[in-house]
Amino acid sequence: MLNKPRMMRLVRILVVVMAGIFATLSSSFSGGQPAPAKEDSPEFSYIDVAGHQVAMWKPVGAAPAAGYPLIVFSHGFTLCETGSKFMTEAWAKAGYMVLAPHHKDGSCRGKLLGKLKLPEETFRNPEDWDDTTYRERHDDMEAVLDAALKEKSFEGVPIDASRVGLAGHSLGGYTALALAGAWPSWKDPRVKVVLAVSPYCSPFFKTGDLGHLGVPVMYQGGTSDVAVTPTVARQGGGYDRTGPPKCFVEFSMAGHLSWTSSNPLHHDLMERYALAFFDQYLKGVTSPAPLAELVKAPRPSSVKRCDYADK
């Protein structure tokens, strides 16, 4: 008979797998493509970057003198690069160049192949993970960064190479944190901020280094995300281990798929907190500082927890 801790680990793994299947089925009905663009929507297209298929949202609005800041998004295990388009579109509309590579473990545009793949290491045993686990995702992200920052402009869009942020959901959050230095051998000094939503960060607790990333980090989680958020939120978890500047926002009733387009619950708030974070730490807006002001404001009833440490 399974003991209680092991039973809970199995339940969490089942939740993640079922969530991935549901998300892919949802994207399959729409072909994994964004809805038809509105007049004020960012321009969307797929491009090839060194053999990698990459979703691209071009920024809206006049370019800053130094170019647009860049955000590269990493999707979750068996999920899709356009699966969180409510966020990627919002970032582009706010003046960010957004790129999202398709990882080989992913599935979208009606394809379910990613669902047939087992993880490289079981999510049940994060202590078995090391900096070789999902190294291919590191290579995907580095190929995109290298191409986007090689010249002063990319795909006709001027890019400010000094303002580069990463974002990721689930295994994509693992990828983004690792590139910021949670796996020191992955660290890319071009990365200036990280947004990690429902991130799988447990592998870093044993041999990684969340405490010395040296860049601002925002975590987002949900009270119904029983598989992942507790590893971020608990005492000694991912948020506690991360050095400042850092922020953790937990949304009531948000599950693991709440950061995908299949579940619109709290999307407006998720966008608001993420954009306040990026605007303050990536664009460098300080008068007033958007995230600091948002955190000081009365907390919405659907936000259970909002912790912030600037220093």
C-alpha positions in Angstrom: 0.0 0.0 0.0 1.3 3.5 -0.8 2.1 5.8 2.1 0.5 9.2 2.2 3.5 11.2 0.9 4.0 8.9 -2.1 0.3 8.9 -2.8 0.3 12.7 -2.9 3.3 12.7 -5.3 1.4 10.3 -7.6 -1.7 12.5 -7.5 0.4 15.6 -8.4 1.9 13.8 -11.4 -1.5 12.6 -12.6 -2.8 16.2 -12.3 0.1 17.5 -14.5 -0.4 14.8 -17.1 -4.1 15.2 -17.3 -3.8 19.0 -17.5 -1.4 18.6 -20.4 -3.8 16.3 -22.3 -6.7 18.7 -21.7 -4.6 21.7 -22.9 -3.6 20.0 -26.1 -7.1 18.8 -26.9 -8.2 22.4 -26.4 -5.6 23.8 -28.8 -6.3 21.0 -31.2 -9.8 22.3 -31.9 -8.3 25.7 -32.9 -5.3 24.2 -34.7 -3.0 25.7 -32.0 -3.3 29.1 -33.8 -4.3 32.4 -32.2 -7.7 33.8 -33.0 -7.9 36.2 -36.0 -6.1 39.4 -35.1 -8.0 42.5 -34.1 -7.0 45.9 -35.4 -5.0 46.7 -32.3 -3.6 43.2 -31.9 0.2 42.5 -32.4 1.3 40.9 -35.6 1.7 37.2 -35.2 3.5 34.7 -37.3 5.7 31.5 -37.2 9.3 31.8 -38.2 12.2 29.4 -38.5 15.2 30.1 -36.3 18.2 27.8 -36.9 15.8 24.9 -37.6 13.6 25.7 -34.6 9.9 26.6 -35.2 9.3 29.8 -33.2 6.1 31.8 -32.6 6.6 35.5 -32.9 4.4 38.4 -31.7 5.7 41.8 -32.9 5.4 44.7 -30.5 2.8 47.4 -30.9 3.7 51.1 -30.7 6.6 53.3 -31.6 10.0 51.7 -31.0 12.1 53.2 -28.1 15.4 54.8 -29.2 17.4 51.7 -28.1 14.9 49.2 -29.5 12.1 47.1 -28.0 12.8 44.9 -24.9 12.6 41.1 -25.7 10.7 38.4 -23.9 11.3 34.7 -24.8 8.6 32.3 -23.5 9.1 28.6 -22.8 5.9 26.4 -22.8 5.2 23.5 -20.4 5.8 19.8 -20.9 3.6 18.5 -23.7 2.0 21.9 -24.1 2.2 24.5 -26.9 4.2 27.7 -27.7 0.9 29.5 -28.4 -0.9 27.9 -25.4 -0.5 31.0 -23.3 -1.3 33.5 -26.0 -3.3 35.7 -23.6 0.0 36.6 -22.0 2.3 36.7 -25.0 -0.2 38.9 -26.9 -0.6 41.2 -23.9 3.2 41.6 -23.7 3.5 42.4 -27.4 0.6 44.9 -27.2 2.5 46.6 -24.3 5.6 47.1 -26.4 7.6 43.9 -26.0 9.0 41.7 -28.8 7.9 38.2 -27.9 9.3 34.9 -29.2 8.3 31.4 -28.2 10.1 28.3 -29.5 8.4 25.0 -29.9 10.2 22.4 -27.8 10.3 18.8 -29.0 8.3 17.6 -26.0 5.4 19.9 -27.0 2.2 19.4 -28.8 -0.1 21.8 -30.7 -1.6 22.7 -34.0 -3.7 19.4 -33.8 -0.6 17.2 -33.1 -0.6 14.9 -30.0 2.8 13.4 -30.5 4.2 15.2 -27.4 1.7 13.4 -25.3 3.2 10.1 -26.2 6.6 11.0 -24.8 7.7 10.2 -21.3 9.6 12.8 -19.3 13.4 12.5 -19.4 13.3 12.1 -15.6 10.1 11.4 -13.6 8.6 14.5 -12.0 8.1 12.4 -9.0 11.8 12.4 -8.2 13.2 15.9 -8.7 16.3 14.9 -6.8 17.3 12.8 -9.8 17.4 15.8 -12.1 20.6 17.7 -12.9 21.9 20.1 -15.4 21.7 17.5 -18.2 18.0 17.1 -17.8 16.1 18.8 -20.6 19.3 20.3 -21.9 17.7 20.4 -25.3 15.4 23.1 -24.0 18.4 25.1 -23.0 19.7 24.7 -26.6 16.3 25.8 -28.0 16.2 29.0 -26.0 19.9 29.8 -26.6 19.3 29.4 -30.4 16.5 31.9 -30.3 18.4 34.4 -28.1 21.5 34.1 -30.3 19.5 34.8 -33.5 17.4 37.6 -32.0 20.4 39.5 -30.5 22.9 38.9 -33.3 22.1 42.2 -35.0 20.4 45.4 -33.9 17.2 44.3 -35.4 15.4 41.0 -35.8 12.7 40.3 -38.4 12.5 44.0 -39.0 12.1 44.8 -35.3 14.8 46.8 -33.4 15.8 44.9 -30.2 17.4 46.3 -27.1 19.9 43.6 -26.2 20.3 45.0 -22.7 16.7 44.3 -21.9 16.0 40.6 -22.3 13.6 38.6 -20.1 12.5 35.0 -20.0 9.1 33.6 -19.1 7.9 30.1 -18.7 5.1 27.9 -17.5 5.5 24.6 -15.7 8.6 22.9 -17.3 9.0 26.2 -19.1 9.4 27.8 -15.7 12.1 25.3 -15.0 13.8 26.2 -18.3 13.7 29.9 -17.6 15.0 29.6 -14.0 17.8 27.3 -15.2 18.9 29.8 -17.8 18.9 32.6 -15.2 21.4 30.5 -13.2 19.4 28.0 -11.2 21.7 25.5 -13.0 24.9 27.5 -12.9 26.2 25.8 -16.1 23.1 27.1 -18.0 23.4 30.7 -16.9 23.1 33.2 -19.7 24.2 36.7 -18.6 22.0 38.3 -21.2 18.9 37.3 -19.1 17.9 40.2 -16.9 14.5 39.1 -15.5 12.4 35.9 -15.1 8.7 35.3 -14.9 8.0 31.7 -13.7 4.4 30.7 -13.6 3.5 27.4 -11.9 7.2 26.5 -12.4 8.7 23.0 -11.8 11.5 24.3 -9.5 12.0 21.3 -7.2 15.1 20.0 -9.1 17.0 23.0 -8.0 16.6 22.4 -4.3 19.2 19.7 -3.9 22.0 20.8 -6.3 20.8 24.0 -8.0 21.2 27.6 -7.0 18.1 29.7 -6.8 19.7 32.0 -4.2 22.2 33.7 -6.4 20.4 34.3 -9.7 21.2 37.9 -9.5 18.1 38.9 -11.5 14.5 39.9 -10.5 12.1 36.9 -10.4 8.3 36.8 -10.3 6.6 33.6 -9.4 2.9 33.0 -10.0 0.9 30.1 -8.5 -2.6 29.0 -7.7 -4.4 27.5 -4.7 -5.8 24.7 -7.0 -2.4 24.0 -8.5 -1.8 21.1 -6.2 1.0 19.6 -8.2 3.4 22.6 -8.4 2.5 25.7 -6.4 3.1 24.1 -3.0 6.8 23.6 -4.0 7.1 27.3 -4.6 5.0 28.6 -1.7 6.0 26.5 1.2 8.6 27.4 3.8 12.0 26.5 2.2 10.4 26.3 -1.2 11.3 28.0 -4.4 10.3 31.5 -3.4 12.1 31.4 -0.1 15.2 30.1 -1.7 15.3 32.8 -4.4 17.2 36.0 -3.7 15.6 39.4 -4.1 14.3 41.2 -6.0 11.5 38.7 -6.0 7.7 38.5 -6.0 5.2 35.7 -5.5 1.5 36.0 -6.4 -0.9 33.2 -5.7 -4.4 33.3 -7.2 -7.4 31.7 -5.5 -8.8 28.7 -7.4 -6.2 28.9 -10.1 -5.1 25.4 -11.3 -2.1 24.4 -13.4 -3.8 25.2 -16.6 -4.9 28.6 -15.6 -1.9 30.1 -17.4 -3.0 28.6 -20.7 -5.7 29.8 -23.0 -7.9 26.8 -22.1 -8.8 28.3 -18.7 -9.5 32.1 -18.7 -9.9 32.4 -14.9 -7.8 35.3 -13.6 -6.2 36.1 -16.9 -6.6 39.8 -16.5 -4.9 39.8 -13.1 -2.1 37.4 -14.3 -1.4 39.9 -17.1 -1.6 42.9 -14.8 1.0 41.5 -12.3 3.3 40.2 -15.1 3.3 43.4 -17.0 3.9 45.5 -13.8 6.9 43.2 -13.2 8.3 43.5 -16.7 7.6 47.2 -16.9 9.5 47.9 -13.7 12.4 45.5 -14.1 12.8 45.1 -17.9 11.6 48.5 -19.2 13.0 50.2 -16.2 9.9 52.3 -15.4 10.4 53.9 -11.9 8.1 56.9 -11.7 6.2 55.3 -10.2 7.5 51.8 -10.0 4.6 49.7 -11.4 5.0 46.5 -9.4 5.8 48.3 -6.2 2.6 50.4 -6.6 0.5 47.4 -7.5 1.7 45.5 -4.5 0.9 48.4 -2.2 -2.6 48.8 -3.6 -5.6 46.9 -2.0 -5.3 43.3 -2.9 -8.0 41.9 -5.2 -10.1 39.3 -3.5 -9.0 36.6 -6.0 -5.3 37.1 -5.0 -4.7 35.0 -1.9 -1.1 35.9 -1.4 1.2 38.6 -2.7 4.8 38.7 -1.3 7.4 41.1 -2.6 11.0 41.7 -1.6 12.8 44.4 -3.5 16.0 44.1 -1.5 
